[in-house]
Amino acid sequence: MMAEIARYVGAVLLSLGSVFGLIAAVGVLRLPDLYTRMHAASKAGAVGGGMILLAVALACLDGAVASRAVIGIGFLLVTTPVSAHLLARASLKSGDRPAQITVSNDLDIVNKAPNET
């Protein structure tokens, strides 16, 4: 009985993770510049991947596989925002500017010389 419930919950989480992955893919295709695309990919992608790994942990009913899936979720939650931040920061420092539709860029203050502010 418990195994059957775990499989159904795993199926729901797998479906939700797939939807978040689809949202990330649509965001990467539709958004105007590198920064907003990276935001969509890192947020929705990490949530989608985490849900899929959680579904694997629930559906497999094996402690070793479940512990690896939980470690994978932790790895995703730590590395995805850090890598997105580093990529965005390097892109901004190399001269790539946000799209014209972007309202504010708080890092412009950081990149200006002290006498320009």
Stockholm file with secondary structure:
# STOCKHOLM 1.0

chainA/1-117         MMAEIARYVGAVLLSLGSVFGLIAAVGVLRLPDLYTRMHAASKAGAVGGGMILLAVALACLDGAVASRAVIGIGFLLVTTPVSAHLLARASLKSGDRPAQITVSNDLDIVNKAPNET
#=GR chainA/1-117 SS CHHHHHHHHHHHHHHHHHHHHHHHHHHHHHSSSHHHHHHHHHHHHHHHHHHHHHHHHHHHCCHHHHHHHHHHHHHHHHHHHHHHHHHHHHHHHTTCCCCTTCCCCTTHHHHSCGGGC
#=GC SS_cons         CHHHHHHHHHHHHHHHHHHHHHHHHHHHHHSSSHHHHHHHHHHHHHHHHHHHHHHHHHHHCCHHHHHHHHHHHHHHHHHHHHHHHHHHHHHHHTTCCCCTTCCCCTTHHHHSCGGGC
//
